[in-house]
Amino acid sequence: MAKTQSPRRAGVIGGVRIPFCRNNTAYYDVGNLGMSIRTLGALVERFGLHGERLGEVAMGAVLKHSSDWNLAREATLSSGLAPTTPGLTLQRACGTSLDSIITVANKIALGQIDSGIGGGSDTTSDVPISVNKALRRRLLDLNRARSVGERLRAFKGFSFRELKPEFPGVAEPRTGMSMGDHCELMAKEWNIARADQDQLAYDSHRKAAAAYERGFFEDLVVPFRGVTRDNILRPDTSVEKLATLKPAFDKSSGKGTLTAGNSTPLSDGASAVLLGTEDWAKAHGLEVEAWIVDAQVAAVDFVHGEGLLLAPAWAVPQMLARHGLTLQDFDFYEIHEAFAAQVLCTLRAWESETFCRERLGLDGALGRIDPAKFNVVGSSLAFGHPFAATGGRIVATLARLLKERGKGRGLISICTAGGMGVTAILER
């Protein structure tokens, strides 16, 4: 009989990212592969991994060209790692890099590998543009044609309107609404005030700027293309400035509260995190900053009225229940700020007795978190949100916070398109 093996602990040894940039600025012509290569190369350099064969490199991107189908493997081959290191490309919208880290951690826990890298990249500058469906069908018919007559028939009725290109979709296919439109509905349902959203956005910029000033990001953010820190960060913003911005989504009703200031901008960037067992880390003279304890993914029926970005409200209590933890049993809360309103809706849902009883099936409300422990060095509203890179940024940030503190526990929560949420627990 095969011997069963107890799960091993997967450690976060550290992570790096390039500065996140507003789209069509510093990285407008780089693309996912170039950003991924730079980020992986920086990780290899920081931890002395040149020529090292790792068990897996898992990376992904939400918006990528068809030529980037093997993104993780191609980036690995240019990173300085041994060419015998495998690469896995995956995608779960805004949760992509957290999911890639979870994938690598699970393989480590099961004893399949001893080390690996998880991460992701995204560009909204170099987006894939394709021919429209009608022209695509004609070209495919032309390719399979075997006679002159069949080739001519492939273009029968051709119109120059068919030359109009197709851009990546920005709306949920099942509702036709953007994430911002959905979040506006959530803000109205949960009565989230505009002033509270602007305050959260201001706090994010203020905390991020302070963290940069004290050197927190010194080796977490590596320069690229002459950029040394996120060009979205606005240390000089204020609640008063944010209050002057007009609604970005609900522009006509007079009740829109989401603006360009309290929503994440379109961004470019990449992140990567090194993971390994304690023995592997020691053998390479490296320190584990934090341990990945657990993770959970959930989904909601947003088509029939549930909040598109509220899935973490379900994922977190499922994960807490497995470990006998309460929502208050954490020293840090890293909650992705896709929109200020989305964060505030999630927090309000956990504080709601009715929601927790009727929707989550709990005995009572999960309760309130300590604001002093929430996104203590800023989050997506200040840094930006390259979709597939945010999870790697958050994991590296939380692991470093736990290392600084010397001990503790942190909660990660990321909402995604498609009505999903990815969450995780880290400990030191």
Residue pairs with C-beta under 8 A, 6 or more apart in sequence:
5 110
5 111
7 109
7 110
8 108
8 109
8 110
8 111
8 277
9 109
9 277
9 278
9 291
9 292
10 104
10 105
10 106
10 108
10 109
10 275
10 276
10 277
10 291
10 292
11 275
11 276
11 277
11 278
11 281
11 288
11 289
11 290
11 291
11 292
12 101
12 273
12 274
12 275
12 288
12 289
12 290
12 291
12 292
12 395
12 396
12 399
12 426
13 47
13 274
13 275
13 276
13 281
13 286
13 287
13 288
13 289
14 43
14 46
14 47
14 273
14 274
14 286
14 289
14 396
14 399
14 400
15 43
15 119
15 220
15 271
15 272
15 273
15 274
15 392
15 393
15 395
15 396
15 399
16 39
16 42
16 43
16 46
16 219
16 220
16 221
16 222
16 271
16 272
16 396
17 39
17 220
17 221
17 222
17 269
17 270
17 271
17 272
17 389
17 392
17 393
17 396
18 35
18 38
18 39
18 42
18 221
18 222
18 223
18 224
18 227
18 269
18 270
18 271
19 26
19 221
19 223
19 224
19 227
19 228
19 229
19 230
19 231
19 269
20 230
20 231
20 232
20 267
20 268
20 269
20 383
20 384
20 385
20 386
20 389
20 393
21 27
21 227
21 230
21 231
21 232
21 267
21 268
21 269
21 384
22 231
22 232
22 265
22 266
22 267
22 268
22 384
23 123
23 124
23 125
23 265
23 266
23 267
23 268
24 125
25 125
25 231
25 268
26 224
26 225
26 226
26 227
26 231
26 268
27 34
27 35
27 123
27 125
27 224
27 225
27 268
27 269
28 125
28 126
28 268
29 125
29 126
30 123
30 125
30 126
30 225
30 268
31 65
31 68
31 123
31 126
32 61
32 63
32 64
32 65
32 68
32 71
32 121
32 122
32 123
32 126
32 270
33 68
33 71
33 74
33 75
35 121
35 123
35 224
35 268
35 269
35 270
36 59
36 61
36 71
36 72
36 75
36 119
36 121
36 270
36 272
37 75
37 78
37 79
38 222
38 224
38 270
39 119
39 121
39 222
39 270
39 271
39 272
40 57
40 59
40 75
40 76
40 78
40 79
40 80
40 81
40 117
40 119
40 272
41 78
41 79
41 80
42 222
42 272
43 49
43 79
43 117
43 272
43 273
43 274
44 50
44 52
44 79
44 80
44 81
45 80
46 219
46 222
47 274
47 284
47 286
48 284
48 285
49 80
49 81
49 274
50 80
50 81
51 80
51 81
51 82
52 81
52 82
52 85
52 284
53 81
53 82
53 84
53 85
54 81
54 82
54 85
54 113
54 115
54 116
54 117
55 85
55 86
55 104
55 107
55 108
55 112
55 113
55 114
55 115
55 116
56 85
56 86
56 87
56 88
56 103
56 104
56 107
56 113
56 116
56 117
57 72
57 73
57 75
57 76
57 79
57 81
57 85
57 86
57 87
57 88
57 116
57 117
57 118
58 72
58 87
58 88
58 89
58 90
58 100
58 101
58 103
58 104
58 116
58 117
58 118
58 119
59 71
59 72
59 75
59 87
59 88
59 89
59 90
59 97
59 100
59 117
59 118
59 119
59 120
59 121
59 272
59 388
60 71
60 72
60 89
60 90
60 91
60 92
60 96
60 97
60 99
60 100
60 120
60 388
61 68
61 71
61 89
61 91
61 96
61 120
61 121
61 122
61 123
61 387
61 388
62 91
62 93
62 94
62 96
62 122
62 387
62 388
63 122
63 123
63 124
63 127
63 128
63 168
63 387
64 71
64 128
65 126
65 128
66 128
68 74
68 89
69 89
70 87
70 89
71 87
71 89
71 121
72 87
72 88
72 89
73 86
73 87
73 88
73 89
74 87
75 87
76 83
76 85
76 86
76 87
77 83
77 87
88 100
88 103
90 96
90 99
90 100
90 103
91 388
92 99
92 297
92 416
92 420
92 422
93 387
93 416
93 417
93 418
93 420
94 336
94 338
94 385
94 387
94 388
94 390
94 391
94 414
94 415
94 416
94 417
95 297
95 391
95 414
95 416
95 420
95 421
95 422
96 120
96 387
96 388
96 391
97 118
97 119
97 120
97 271
97 273
97 388
97 389
97 390
97 391
97 392
97 393
97 395
98 295
98 390
98 391
98 392
98 394
98 395
98 412
98 414
98 422
98 424
99 297
99 391
99 422
100 118
100 119
100 120
100 391
100 392
101 118
101 119
101 273
101 275
101 292
101 391
101 392
101 395
101 424
102 118
102 292
102 295
102 422
102 424
103 118
104 113
104 116
104 117
104 118
104 275
105 118
105 275
105 292
105 295
107 113
107 116
108 114
108 115
108 116
108 275
108 276
108 277
114 276
114 277
114 279
114 280
115 274
115 275
115 276
115 277
115 280
116 274
116 275
116 276
117 272
117 273
117 274
117 275
118 272
118 273
118 275
118 392
118 395
119 270
119 271
119 272
119 273
119 389
119 392
120 270
120 271
120 386
120 387
120 388
120 389
120 391
120 392
121 269
121 270
121 271
121 386
121 388
121 389
122 267
122 268
122 269
122 270
122 386
122 387
122 388
122 389
123 268
123 386
124 266
124 267
124 268
124 386
125 268
127 167
127 168
128 168
129 165
129 166
129 167
130 136
130 165
130 166
131 139
131 162
131 163
131 165
131 166
132 162
132 164
132 165
132 166
133 166
134 162
135 162
135 163
138 154
138 155
138 158
138 162
141 150
141 153
141 154
142 151
142 154
142 155
145 151
145 153
145 154
170 178
171 177
171 178
171 181
172 178
172 179
172 182
172 302
172 308
172 417
172 418
174 303
175 182
175 302
175 303
178 249
179 308
179 309
179 338
179 339
179 417
180 248
180 249
180 258
180 263
180 339
181 249
181 250
182 302
182 307
182 308
182 309
183 249
183 258
183 263
183 308
183 309
183 338
183 339
183 341
183 342
183 345
184 249
184 250
184 256
184 257
184 258
184 341
185 307
186 192
186 307
186 308
186 309
186 310
186 341
186 342
186 345
187 197
187 257
187 258
187 341
187 344
187 345
188 255
189 307
189 345
190 344
190 345
190 348
190 349
192 257
192 341
192 344
192 345
192 348
193 257
194 243
194 257
194 259
194 262
195 239
195 243
196 340
196 344
197 257
197 258
197 259
197 262
197 339
197 340
197 341
197 344
198 239
198 242
198 243
198 259
198 261
198 262
198 340
199 239
200 262
200 337
200 340
200 343
200 344
200 381
201 237
201 242
201 261
201 262
201 337
201 340
201 381
202 237
202 238
202 239
202 242
203 375
204 337
204 375
204 378
204 379
204 380
204 381
204 382
205 233
205 234
205 235
205 237
205 378
205 381
205 382
206 235
206 378
207 375
207 376
207 377
207 378
207 382
208 230
208 233
208 377
208 378
208 379
208 382
208 383
209 233
209 235
209 378
209 382
210 377
211 217
211 376
211 377
211 378
212 229
212 233
216 377
216 400
217 229
217 377
220 396
220 397
220 400
221 228
221 229
221 230
230 382
230 383
230 384
232 265
232 267
232 382
232 383
232 384
233 378
233 382
233 383
234 382
237 261
241 261
242 259
242 261
242 262
245 259
245 260
245 261
246 259
247 256
247 257
247 258
247 259
248 256
248 258
248 259
248 260
248 263
249 256
249 258
250 256
250 257
250 258
257 341
258 339
258 341
262 339
262 340
262 341
262 381
263 338
263 339
263 340
263 381
264 337
264 338
264 339
264 380
264 381
264 384
264 385
265 384
265 385
267 384
267 385
267 386
268 386
269 384
269 386
269 389
270 386
270 389
270 392
271 389
271 390
271 391
271 392
271 393
271 396
272 392
273 392
273 395
273 396
273 399
274 286
275 292
276 284
276 286
276 288
278 288
281 287
281 288
287 403
289 399
289 400
289 402
289 403
289 428
290 398
290 399
290 402
290 403
290 410
290 426
290 427
290 428
291 426
291 427
291 428
292 424
292 425
292 426
293 323
293 409
293 424
293 425
293 426
293 427
294 319
294 322
294 323
294 424
294 425
295 319
295 422
295 423
295 424
295 425
296 315
296 316
296 318
296 319
296 422
296 423
296 424
297 315
297 420
297 421
297 422
297 423
298 311
298 312
298 314
298 315
298 318
298 420
298 421
298 423
299 311
299 418
299 419
299 420
299 421
300 306
300 307
300 308
300 310
300 311
300 314
300 419
300 420
300 421
301 419
302 308
302 419
303 419
306 419
307 345
308 417
308 419
309 338
309 339
309 342
309 345
309 346
309 415
309 419
309 421
310 342
310 345
310 346
310 349
310 415
310 421
311 415
311 416
311 419
311 420
311 421
312 335
312 346
312 413
312 414
312 415
312 421
312 422
312 423
313 346
313 349
313 350
313 355
313 359
313 360
313 421
314 359
314 360
314 421
315 413
315 421
315 422
315 423
316 327
316 350
316 366
316 411
316 413
316 423
317 327
317 356
317 360
317 362
317 366
319 423
319 424
319 425
320 326
320 327
320 329
320 366
323 425
325 425
326 366
326 367
327 350
327 366
327 367
327 369
328 367
328 368
328 369
328 370
329 409
330 369
330 373
330 408
330 409
330 410
330 411
331 373
331 402
331 405
331 408
331 409
331 410
332 373
332 376
332 398
332 401
332 402
332 408
332 409
332 410
332 411
333 369
333 373
333 374
333 375
333 410
333 411
333 413
334 375
334 379
334 394
334 397
334 398
334 410
334 411
334 412
334 413
335 343
335 346
335 347
335 374
335 375
335 379
335 411
335 412
335 413
336 343
336 379
336 380
336 385
336 390
336 394
336 413
336 414
336 415
337 343
337 375
337 379
337 380
337 381
337 385
338 380
338 385
338 415
340 381
342 415
346 413
346 415
347 368
347 369
349 355
349 356
349 359
350 356
350 365
350 366
350 367
350 368
350 369
351 365
351 366
351 367
351 368
352 365
353 364
353 365
355 365
356 362
356 364
356 365
356 366
357 363
357 364
360 366
376 401
377 397
377 401
379 394
380 390
383 393
390 414
391 412
391 414
391 422
394 412
394 414
395 412
395 424
395 426
398 410
398 412
398 426
399 426
399 428
401 410
402 408
402 409
402 410
402 426
402 427
402 428
403 428
405 428
406 428
407 428
408 427
408 428
409 425
409 426
409 427
409 428
410 425
410 426
410 427
411 423
411 424
411 425
412 423
412 424
412 425
412 426
413 421
413 423
414 421
414 422
414 423
415 421
416 422
